Amino acid sequence: MTYQTVGKTVLGNDILMFKIGNLEGGRVLFDGALHGTEAMGSELLYSYAEWLLESNDAVANDILRTTCTLLIPVVNADKENYARKNANGVDLNRNFATSWSSSGSIDSSSDKYRGPYALSEPESQTLVTVFNALKPTFYVNLHMWAGPYYAGCRYANATYYSVLVSRIANLSRARGISPFPYHGEFGGAGMAIADAARVGITSFLIELTENVVPLSEVQTTLLRKFLPVATILSQEAKPPTGSDHDVAVIGATSSKTVVGKGSTLLIEAKVADLGLNPEDFNLTVSVNNTLLAETVLSLLPGEIRSFTTTWNTSTALYGKYTVSVYAKPVANETETSNNLIKINRLTVTIPGDVRGDYSVDIFDALALANSYGKALGSSDWNSNADINSDNVVSVYDAIILATNYG
């Protein structure tokens, strides 16, 4: 077993993914606690990992030999065991892109608030990154407070679902277990399973229980009910069929889009080895045509890595800039369209110019006032109003604005 950080939460906590078994085998992805108050899925995934690694069961050993099991035990790490929604008050399982406009609620006080726009949240962005980078054969999204039952997604193959459900039911009965009832396929507007299905991943949502049950029951009764699902999907999972060699930049973000001259801008890139072989490669970050940072990365197949650097704008002229993140192609790499990502139209301007129009005026003061008192992780956080980059909009930012006003 290995683990890696695949993304960050609103508050900057790591979202961890564990890899168990054969890294070159068929991939099955499971996650838990997409809703923070539904940590029973996390407990079940821990119990499943323990069974795989320590039981010495013949079936577990076969899964270890043939399958790459991917576990993201806690997606909503900021609010685990505390709140359904994330730190921005968004229901993550209504924030995904598929049919987002018809999902959840537009009321920010609702438990099903879908967020200001599709994929607005770093947690949902992280899952989509994993879907696209690793392309597991199957994805299983664990929930509680309903059921027990499991369901598929209508954007995947209904005939294949019927085959899988039949095999799961037969294996459950052969083990003397009553199988999870299957509730068919639904659209899943704004849900994780829908975005996964849209990129070709056969996806399931499982509602584990209506009520909290003791951990001992999760480790025994619930695990036994879950194992036929995990076993059949592991047996059906196909190894990745990508290129032998393919390194890619799969994301790039900046801490601000408007920065006062003299401040430091944080730039984060996500890179991945999408090929079938380990790779060593050069990654460069440039501002316009000037090299800002360069590093050599070593990645295993399917590994996602973040690289962070800073740009001190003290010597920059006022104007628009483009940051380019480039993974130099490795030997025999033929798919190079994914090696470069650009962050366009970053503005270096007067400190206090929140809007990026090269003047500090009443409109900037209003923009700062609208964000006053808010900190990183707050709803409607405006990083451009955090003029001194200390992750809170405070009197110190107002003083800088006032100093340059007019």
C-alpha positions in Angstrom: 0.0 0.0 0.0 1.1 3.5 -0.8 -0.6 6.9 -0.5 -0.5 10.3 -2.0 -2.1 13.7 -1.7 -4.4 14.2 -4.7 -5.9 17.6 -3.8 -6.7 20.1 -1.1 -9.9 21.1 0.7 -11.2 24.6 1.1 -9.2 25.0 4.3 -6.0 23.5 2.8 -6.3 20.0 4.3 -4.9 17.1 2.3 -7.2 14.8 0.4 -5.4 11.5 0.5 -5.7 8.6 -1.9 -4.4 5.1 -1.0 -3.3 2.6 -3.6 -3.4 -1.1 -2.6 -2.3 -4.1 -4.7 -1.1 -4.3 -8.3 -0.4 -0.8 -9.6 -0.6 -2.2 -13.2 -3.9 -4.0 -12.5 -7.5 -3.0 -13.2 -8.5 0.1 -11.2 -11.4 0.4 -8.8 -12.0 3.7 -7.0 -13.9 3.9 -3.7 -14.5 7.1 -1.7 -16.2 8.1 1.6 -17.3 11.2 3.5 -18.1 13.3 0.5 -20.7 14.5 3.0 -18.9 15.2 6.2 -21.5 13.6 8.5 -21.4 10.3 6.6 -18.1 9.0 8.0 -19.4 5.4 8.1 -18.1 5.1 4.5 -14.6 6.0 5.8 -14.9 3.3 8.5 -16.0 0.7 5.9 -13.1 1.5 3.6 -10.7 1.2 6.5 -12.2 -2.2 7.3 -12.0 -3.2 3.6 -8.3 -2.2 3.5 -7.6 -4.2 6.6 -9.3 -7.2 5.1 -7.3 -6.9 1.9 -4.0 -6.5 3.6 -4.3 -8.7 6.7 -7.0 -11.4 6.3 -4.9 -13.7 4.1 -8.3 -14.7 2.5 -7.8 -16.3 -0.9 -10.2 -13.8 -2.5 -8.3 -10.9 -0.9 -5.0 -12.2 -2.1 -6.4 -12.6 -5.6 -7.6 -8.9 -5.6 -4.2 -7.8 -4.3 -2.5 -9.7 -7.2 -4.8 -8.5 -10.0 -6.3 -5.2 -9.0 -5.2 -1.6 -8.1 -7.7 -0.6 -5.4 -7.9 3.2 -5.0 -9.3 4.5 -1.7 -10.1 8.1 -0.9 -11.5 7.5 2.6 -12.3 11.2 3.4 -13.2 13.7 0.7 -14.7 16.4 2.9 -11.8 16.5 5.4 -12.6 19.9 6.7 -16.0 18.8 8.0 -15.7 15.1 8.7 -18.1 14.1 11.5 -19.1 17.8 11.8 -21.3 19.0 8.9 -22.8 17.6 5.7 -21.5 20.5 3.5 -18.0 21.6 3.0 -16.3 24.6 4.6 -17.9 26.9 1.9 -21.3 25.6 2.9 -21.7 23.6 -0.4 -23.2 20.2 -0.8 -20.4 18.5 -2.7 -22.6 15.9 -4.2 -24.7 18.6 -5.9 -21.6 20.5 -7.2 -20.5 18.3 -10.1 -20.9 19.5 -13.7 -23.4 17.0 -15.1 -26.9 18.7 -15.1 -25.6 21.0 -12.3 -28.2 23.7 -13.1 -31.0 21.3 -12.2 -29.4 19.9 -9.1 -29.9 20.6 -5.4 -30.8 24.1 -4.3 -29.8 27.7 -5.1 -30.5 28.6 -1.4 -27.1 28.7 0.4 -28.8 27.8 3.7 -30.1 24.5 2.2 -28.4 21.2 3.0 -28.4 20.6 -0.7 -26.9 24.0 -1.8 -25.2 23.3 -5.1 -22.7 26.1 -4.9 -22.3 29.3 -7.0 -21.3 27.3 -10.2 -20.5 23.8 -11.3 -17.2 22.4 -9.8 -16.7 25.6 -7.7 -15.3 23.5 -4.9 -11.7 22.2 -4.6 -13.0 18.8 -3.3 -15.2 18.2 -6.3 -12.5 19.4 -8.6 -10.1 16.9 -7.0 -12.4 14.0 -7.7 -12.8 15.0 -11.4 -9.0 15.3 -11.6 -8.8 11.7 -10.4 -11.5 10.5 -12.7 -9.7 12.0 -15.7 -6.2 11.2 -14.8 -6.6 7.6 -13.6 -9.7 6.5 -15.4 -10.6 3.6 -13.1 -13.0 0.9 -14.6 -15.3 1.4 -11.6 -16.1 4.2 -9.1 -18.1 3.6 -5.9 -19.4 6.6 -3.9 -20.3 5.7 -0.3 -23.1 7.5 1.7 -25.4 6.9 4.7 -28.7 8.0 6.3 -30.7 6.1 3.7 -31.0 2.6 2.4 -29.4 0.2 2.5 -29.4 0.1 -1.3 -27.1 0.8 -4.2 -27.7 2.4 -7.6 -26.0 3.1 -10.9 -26.0 6.0 -13.2 -28.1 6.3 -16.4 -25.1 7.7 -18.3 -23.4 4.3 -18.2 -24.4 1.0 -19.9 -27.6 -0.4 -18.5 -27.0 -3.9 -19.9 -23.6 -4.1 -18.2 -25.2 -2.9 -14.9 -27.7 -5.8 -15.1 -24.8 -8.3 -15.5 -22.8 -6.9 -12.6 -25.9 -6.7 -10.3 -26.7 -10.4 -11.1 -23.1 -11.5 -10.3 -23.1 -9.5 -7.1 -26.4 -11.0 -6.0 -25.2 -14.5 -6.8 -22.0 -14.1 -4.9 -23.8 -12.6 -1.9 -26.2 -15.5 -1.7 -23.4 -18.0 -2.2 -21.8 -16.5 0.9 -25.1 -16.6 2.9 -25.5 -12.8 2.7 -28.6 -10.9 1.7 -27.4 -8.6 -1.1 -27.8 -4.8 -1.2 -31.1 -4.1 -3.0 -30.4 -2.5 -6.4 -32.4 0.6 -7.2 -31.6 0.9 -10.9 -29.9 3.8 -12.6 -30.6 7.4 -12.0 -29.4 10.6 -13.6 -27.5 11.9 -10.6 -27.8 15.7 -11.4 -24.7 17.4 -9.9 -23.5 14.1 -8.4 -20.0 12.6 -8.5 -21.2 9.3 -10.1 -22.6 11.3 -13.1 -19.3 13.1 -13.8 -17.5 9.8 -13.5 -19.9 8.1 -15.9 -19.5 10.9 -18.4 -15.8 10.0 -18.8 -16.6 6.3 -19.2 -16.4 5.0 -15.6 -19.1 2.6 -14.5 -20.2 4.2 -11.3 -22.3 3.2 -8.2 -23.7 5.1 -5.3 -24.2 3.0 -2.1 -26.4 4.1 0.8 -25.1 2.0 3.6 -27.6 2.5 6.5 -30.4 4.7 7.7 -28.8 5.1 11.1 -25.5 5.1 12.9 -24.3 1.6 13.8 -21.4 0.6 16.0 -17.9 0.3 14.5 -18.0 -3.4 15.4 -21.0 -3.8 13.1 -19.3 -1.9 10.3 -16.3 -4.3 10.6 -18.5 -7.4 10.5 -22.0 -7.3 9.2 -21.6 -4.3 6.9 -18.2 -5.4 5.6 -19.6 -8.8 4.7 -22.4 -7.2 2.8 -20.0 -4.9 0.9 -17.4 -7.6 0.0 -19.4 -9.1 -2.9 -19.7 -5.7 -4.5 -16.0 -5.0 -4.1 -15.0 -8.5 -5.2 -17.1 -8.6 -8.5 -15.9 -5.1 -9.4 -12.3 -6.0 -8.7 -12.6 -9.1 -10.8 -14.2 -7.1 -13.7 -11.7 -4.2 -13.6 -9.5 -3.9 -16.7 -5.9 -2.6 -16.6 -5.4 0.9 -18.1 -5.0 0.9 -21.8 -3.2 4.3 -22.2 0.1 5.0 -23.9 3.3 3.5 -22.7 4.7 7.0 -22.0 2.5 10.0 -21.2 3.3 12.7 -18.7 0.8 15.5 -18.4 -0.1 18.8 -16.7 -3.6 18.2 -15.5 -4.2 21.5 -13.6 -2.7 24.9 -12.7 -4.0 27.6 -10.4 -2.8 30.9 -9.0 -3.6 32.3 -5.6 -4.9 35.5 -7.2 -5.8 36.9 -10.6 -4.9 40.5 -9.6 -1.8 41.2 -7.5 -0.2 44.4 -6.3 3.3 45.0 -7.5 5.7 43.8 -4.9 3.5 41.0 -3.6 4.1 37.3 -4.0 1.8 35.1 -6.1 1.5 31.4 -5.3 1.3 29.1 -8.3 0.3 25.5 -8.0 0.5 22.9 -10.7 -0.8 19.3 -10.8 1.0 16.8 -12.9 0.4 13.1 -13.6 2.0 10.1 -15.2 -0.9 8.8 -17.4 1.3 6.2 -19.1 2.1 2.7 -18.2 5.7 3.2 -17.1 7.5 5.2 -14.4 8.9 8.4 -15.6 11.5 11.1 -14.7 10.8 14.4 -16.4 11.4 18.1 -16.3 8.7 20.5 -15.2 9.0 24.2 -15.9 7.0 27.2 -14.8 7.4 30.4 -16.8 6.0 33.9 -16.7 5.5 35.1 -20.2 8.8 33.8 -21.7 10.9 34.1 -18.5 11.7 30.9 -16.6 10.4 31.1 -13.0 11.0 27.6 -11.7 12.3 24.2 -12.9 12.3 20.8 -11.2 12.7 17.1 -12.1 9.9 14.9 -11.0 9.8 11.1 -10.7 6.3 9.6 -11.0 4.9 6.1 -11.0 2.1 5.1 -13.4 -1.1 6.8 -12.3 0.6 9.0 -9.8 -0.7 12.6 -9.3 1.7 15.2 -7.8 1.4 18.8 -6.9 4.2 21.3 -7.5 4.1 24.8 -5.9 6.2 27.8 -6.6 6.0 31.5 -6.0 6.4 34.6 -8.2 7.7 37.7 -6.5 6.3 40.6 -8.6 8.7 43.3 -7.2 10.5 43.7 -10.6 7.4 43.2 -12.8 5.9 46.0 -14.8 2.2 46.8 -14.6 0.4 44.7 -17.1 -1.1 41.4 -18.1 0.9 38.2 -17.7 0.6 34.5 -18.7 2.0 31.7 -16.5 2.9 28.5 -18.5 3.4 25.2 -16.8 5.1 22.7 -19.1 6.0 19.0 -18.7 8.9 18.2 -21.1 7.9 15.1 -23.1 9.7 11.9 -22.2 11.3 9.5 -24.6 8.8 7.8 -26.9 5.9 10.0 -25.8 3.4 10.6 -28.6 0.5 12.3 -26.8 1.9 15.8 -26.1 -1.3 17.9 -26.3 -1.7 17.6 -22.5 1.9 18.7 -21.6 1.2 22.4 -21.3 -1.4 24.5 -19.3 -1.5 28.3 -19.3 -3.0 30.6 -16.7 -3.9 33.7 -18.8 -4.4 37.3 -17.9 -2.9 37.6 -14.5 -2.7 41.3 -13.7 0.1 43.1 -11.9 -1.1 46.5 -10.7 -1.0 49.1 -8.0 -1.4 47.6 -4.5 -5.0 48.3 -3.5 -6.4 47.9 -7.1 -8.7 45.0 -6.3 -10.4 45.0 -9.7 -7.3 45.1 -11.9 -8.0 48.3 -13.9 -4.7 50.1 -12.8 -6.4 52.6 -10.6 -7.3 52.6 -6.9 -10.8 54.1 -6.5 -14.1 53.9 -4.8 -15.0 50.7 -6.6 -12.0 48.9 -5.2 -12.9 50.2 -1.7 -16.4 48.7 -2.2 -15.0 45.4 -3.4 -12.8 45.3 -0.3 -15.7 46.3 2.0 -17.8 43.5 0.6 -15.1 41.0 1.6 -14.1 42.6 4.8 -13.6 40.2 7.7 -13.7 37.1 5.5 -10.9 34.6 5.6 -9.6 31.9 3.3 -12.3 29.2 3.2 -15.2 31.6 3.7 -18.1 31.6 1.3 -17.6 34.2 -1.5 -13.9 34.5 -0.7 -12.2 37.1 -2.9 -8.5 36.5 -2.8 -7.9 39.7 -4.8 -9.2 41.7 -1.8 -6.6 40.1 0.4 -4.1 42.7 -0.7 -1.3 41.7 1.7 -1.9 37.9 1.1 -2.3 36.9 4.8 -5.5 34.9 4.0 -7.9 37.4 5.7 -9.4 40.7 4.5 -8.7 43.1 7.3 -7.8 46.6 8.3 -4.2 46.0 7.0 -5.6 45.6 3.5 -7.7 48.7 3.9 -4.6 50.7 5.0 -2.8 49.6 1.8 -5.8 50.6 -0.3 -6.1 53.9 1.5 -2.4 54.6 1.0 -2.7 54.3 -2.7 -6.2 55.7 -3.1 -6.6 58.0 -6.1 
